[in-house]
Amino acid sequence: MKSIVLILLLLVPSLSACATHFYRIQEDVVTLVLRDPDARSVMLATSLDGFDLSPAVRGASGIWEVTLPLTKSFRYFYRVDGEIVVPDCPLKEDDDFGSQNCIFEPRL
């Protein structure tokens, strides 16, 4: 019994701290979504505007969203509480600073 409780205590904090990332496409916009209930501030940087930081809007249960026009592919990453976050995404590329960016490719 003690080992089950210990395993649960070890797993639960790591599961709750994980950020989940996905996107939704609706007509001519894409909404990038980051689930991070512990975050106090989430910004999105994209190649669409020279990687200027755009604030994400916090929704229910720690869901952060940014909606962008669905015009062309772009590179992006998040800045969460001041730290750069490159979420799990299907397409990535190395950047010029020793890190990576996610790549969004619209379905044309």
C-alpha positions, -999 to +999 in steps of 0.1 A: +000+000+000+028+024+009+045+018-025+013+026-044+009+059-025+045+068-031+041+061-068+010+082-070+027+111-052+056+109-076+034+108-107+007+133-099+029+165-096+047+156-129+014+150-147-002+182-135+028+203-145+029+191-181+019+215-208-003+202-236-003+219-270-026+217-300-043+239-325-078+243-340-085+254-376-118+272-383-124+287-417-097+313-422-081+313-387-060+290-366-061+290-328-030+278-310-038+263-276-014+257-247-027+240-216-006+250-186-027+256-155+003+267-135+014+295-159+008+331-149+017+346-183+019+330-218+031+348-249+034+335-284+061+344-308+057+337-346+076+344-378+045+361-391+055+393-373+092+389-368+088+369-335+072+398-316+055+385-285+017+383-286-002+377-253-023+345-251-057+347-235-063+326-205-094+305-205-109+278-182-087+252-166-054+269-176-061+269-213-042+297-231-051+306-267-039+329-295-058+331-328-040+340-360-050+343-397-047+311-416-027+325-445+006+308-447+030+285-428+049+300-399+074+292-371+066+297-335+074+291-298+059+302-265+072+323-236+057+310-204+064+330-172+095+344-189+109+311-201+110+299-237+089+268-243+089+248-275+060+223-271+057+189-287+047+195-322+048+174-354+072+197-373+103+214-358+134+231-371+166+243-355+168+280-350+198+303-352+201+304-314+207+267-306+171+259-299+141+249-320+109+263-333+076+246-341+064+248-377+028+253-386+018+242-421-018+250-431-037+225-450-040+241-484 
